[in-house]
């Protein structure tokens, strides 16, 4: 899978296109991969968070899909976009 270009229109949003550096299966940035050797507890906390956030969104989609899909996710993305542009 090709990675999004750093100069694309979505690169303003933190971490590249839609924060792809944060998704569980995306490659880790070098400074985080370095933590695996230097500070294993910190590294595993980052890995756990990378999996916990999408898992929590899936739980919310199952339990209250309308509110999650139409309120929570758009508000979260709008907040990320506004933060990245400032």
GROMACS elastic network, one bead per residue, 0.5 to 0.9 nm:
[ bonds ]
;  ai    aj funct       b0    kb
    2     5     6  0.87936   500
    3     6     6  0.88965   500
    3    20     6  0.88819   500
    4     7     6  0.85303   500
    4     8     6  0.72131   500
    4    10     6  0.85981   500
    4    11     6  0.81757   500
    4    16     6  0.74165   500
    4    17     6  0.63864   500
    4    20     6  0.86957   500
    5     8     6  0.54010   500
    5     9     6  0.89466   500
    5    10     6  0.88683   500
    5    11     6  0.75199   500
    5    16     6  0.81210   500
    5    17     6  0.81860   500
    6     9     6  0.86540   500
    6    10     6  0.84016   500
    6    11     6  0.55955   500
    6    12     6  0.88278   500
    6    16     6  0.65413   500
    6    17     6  0.80926   500
    7    10     6  0.81102   500
    7    11     6  0.61226   500
    7    12     6  0.86348   500
    8    11     6  0.54336   500
    8    12     6  0.82424   500
    8    16     6  0.87294   500
    8    17     6  0.78918   500
    9    12     6  0.67981   500
    9    13     6  0.87771   500
    9    17     6  0.81160   500
   10    13     6  0.57639   500
   10    14     6  0.89363   500
   10    16     6  0.66903   500
   10    18     6  0.67008   500
   11    14     6  0.72211   500
   11    15     6  0.74111   500
   11    17     6  0.50264   500
   11    18     6  0.77449   500
   11    19     6  0.86433   500
   12    15     6  0.81968   500
   12    16     6  0.67949   500
   12    17     6  0.75949   500
   12    18     6  0.88376   500
   12    81     6  0.76531   500
   12    84     6  0.57379   500
   12    85     6  0.63888   500
   13    16     6  0.59222   500
   13    17     6  0.61794   500
   13    18     6  0.58654   500
   13    19     6  0.66009   500
   13    80     6  0.66070   500
   13    81     6  0.55408   500
   13    82     6  0.84761   500
   13    83     6  0.79686   500
   13    84     6  0.50160   500
   13    85     6  0.73342   500
   14    17     6  0.76192   500
   14    18     6  0.70918   500
   14    19     6  0.55708   500
   14    20     6  0.88918   500
   14    21     6  0.89502   500
   14    80     6  0.71717   500
   14    81     6  0.79001   500
   14    83     6  0.81101   500
   14    84     6  0.56276   500
   15    18     6  0.71326   500
   15    20     6  0.63575   500
   15    21     6  0.55645   500
   15    22     6  0.72722   500
   16    19     6  0.52276   500
   16    20     6  0.60994   500
   16    21     6  0.69056   500
   17    20     6  0.58495   500
   17    21     6  0.84888   500
   18    21     6  0.85704   500
   18    22     6  0.89380   500
   18    77     6  0.82843   500
   18    80     6  0.86386   500
   18    81     6  0.87980   500
   19    22     6  0.56232   500
   19    23     6  0.73453   500
   20    23     6  0.54111   500
   20    24     6  0.88800   500
   20    26     6  0.65763   500
   20    27     6  0.88784   500
   21    24     6  0.83357   500
   21    25     6  0.89219   500
   21    26     6  0.58912   500
   21    27     6  0.67588   500
   21    28     6  0.66826   500
   21    29     6  0.72166   500
   22    25     6  0.85666   500
   22    26     6  0.70244   500
   22    27     6  0.87462   500
   22    28     6  0.81049   500
   22    50     6  0.61367   500
   23    26     6  0.54549   500
   23    27     6  0.85327   500
   23    50     6  0.60596   500
   23    51     6  0.76880   500
   23    53     6  0.89181   500
   23    54     6  0.78627   500
   24    27     6  0.82901   500
   24    28     6  0.89177   500
   24    47     6  0.74630   500
   24    48     6  0.89397   500
   24    49     6  0.87071   500
   24    50     6  0.50417   500
   24    51     6  0.54765   500
   24    54     6  0.81016   500
   25    28     6  0.86350   500
   25    50     6  0.87434   500
   25    51     6  0.89003   500
   27    30     6  0.89199   500
   28    31     6  0.81201   500
   28    32     6  0.62158   500
   28    33     6  0.59867   500
   29    32     6  0.55133   500
   29    33     6  0.63666   500
   29    34     6  0.87794   500
   30    33     6  0.50100   500
   30    34     6  0.60938   500
   30    35     6  0.88411   500
   31    34     6  0.51280   500
   31    35     6  0.67866   500
   32    35     6  0.52220   500
   32    36     6  0.72836   500
   32    43     6  0.67480   500
   32    46     6  0.81809   500
   33    36     6  0.55819   500
   33    37     6  0.79215   500
   33    43     6  0.75307   500
   34    37     6  0.59285   500
   34    38     6  0.64221   500
   34    39     6  0.82760   500
   34    43     6  0.84341   500
   35    40     6  0.61409   500
   35    41     6  0.85405   500
   35    42     6  0.68379   500
   35    43     6  0.52779   500
   35    44     6  0.88917   500
   36    39     6  0.59370   500
   36    41     6  0.81070   500
   36    42     6  0.78914   500
   36    43     6  0.52400   500
   36    44     6  0.76292   500
   37    40     6  0.60557   500
   37    43     6  0.85057   500
   38    42     6  0.89805   500
   38    43     6  0.87071   500
   39    42     6  0.55471   500
   39    43     6  0.63491   500
   39    44     6  0.88962   500
   40    44     6  0.61555   500
   40    45     6  0.85495   500
   41    44     6  0.53184   500
   41    45     6  0.62227   500
   41    46     6  0.88030   500
   42    45     6  0.50861   500
   42    46     6  0.63942   500
   42    47     6  0.87693   500
   43    46     6  0.52317   500
   43    47     6  0.63305   500
   43    48     6  0.87018   500
   44    48     6  0.59779   500
   44    49     6  0.84674   500
   45    48     6  0.51001   500
   45    49     6  0.61899   500
   45    50     6  0.86274   500
   46    49     6  0.51217   500
   46    50     6  0.61677   500
   46    51     6  0.88047   500
   47    50     6  0.50726   500
   47    51     6  0.65198   500
   47    52     6  0.86284   500
   48    51     6  0.52851   500
   48    52     6  0.59041   500
   48    53     6  0.86958   500
   49    53     6  0.60560   500
   49    54     6  0.88523   500
   50    53     6  0.60680   500
   50    54     6  0.73547   500
   51    54     6  0.59260   500
   51    55     6  0.62654   500
   51    56     6  0.87200   500
   52    55     6  0.50249   500
   52    56     6  0.59448   500
   52    57     6  0.85970   500
   53    56     6  0.51383   500
   53    57     6  0.63093   500
   53    58     6  0.87512   500
   54    57     6  0.50229   500
   54    58     6  0.62572   500
   54    59     6  0.87083   500
   55    58     6  0.50876   500
   55    59     6  0.62988   500
   55    60     6  0.87053   500
   56    59     6  0.50067   500
   56    60     6  0.62114   500
   56    61     6  0.85631   500
   57    60     6  0.50529   500
   57    61     6  0.61078   500
   57    62     6  0.86759   500
   57    68     6  0.78271   500
   57    73     6  0.86711   500
   58    62     6  0.62349   500
   58    63     6  0.86529   500
   58    65     6  0.89755   500
   59    62     6  0.51666   500
   59    63     6  0.61618   500
   59    64     6  0.84027   500
   59    65     6  0.89817   500
   60    63     6  0.51198   500
   60    64     6  0.55964   500
   60    65     6  0.64625   500
   60    67     6  0.86082   500
   60    68     6  0.62267   500
   60    69     6  0.89808   500
   61    64     6  0.55076   500
   61    66     6  0.75831   500
   61    67     6  0.82130   500
   61    68     6  0.57707   500
   61    69     6  0.69366   500
   62    65     6  0.56973   500
   63    68     6  0.89089   500
   64    67     6  0.57731   500
   64    68     6  0.61586   500
   64    69     6  0.85094   500
   65    68     6  0.50970   500
   65    69     6  0.57300   500
   65    70     6  0.81824   500
   66    69     6  0.52767   500
   66    70     6  0.58004   500
   66    71     6  0.77118   500
   67    70     6  0.54392   500
   67    71     6  0.51858   500
   67    72     6  0.64132   500
   67    73     6  0.87302   500
   68    71     6  0.55942   500
   68    73     6  0.59950   500
   68    74     6  0.86098   500
   69    72     6  0.63719   500
   69    73     6  0.57281   500
   69    74     6  0.73891   500
   70    73     6  0.66834   500
   70    74     6  0.64177   500
   70    75     6  0.85653   500
   71    74     6  0.57332   500
   71    75     6  0.60180   500
   71    76     6  0.85272   500
   72    75     6  0.52975   500
   72    76     6  0.60588   500
   72    77     6  0.86545   500
   73    76     6  0.50742   500
   73    77     6  0.61440   500
   73    78     6  0.85364   500
   74    77     6  0.51592   500
   74    78     6  0.60299   500
   74    79     6  0.85267   500
   75    78     6  0.50993   500
   75    79     6  0.61299   500
   75    80     6  0.86599   500
   76    79     6  0.51495   500
   76    80     6  0.62784   500
   76    81     6  0.86969   500
   77    80     6  0.50456   500
   77    81     6  0.61348   500
   77    82     6  0.85976   500
   78    81     6  0.51008   500
   78    82     6  0.61413   500
   78    83     6  0.85602   500
   79    82     6  0.51891   500
   79    83     6  0.61219   500
   79    84     6  0.85972   500
   80    83     6  0.51361   500
   80    84     6  0.61178   500
   80    85     6  0.86744   500
   81    84     6  0.51750   500
   81    85     6  0.62360   500
   81    86     6  0.88361   500
   82    85     6  0.53130   500
   82    86     6  0.64817   500
   83    86     6  0.54949   500
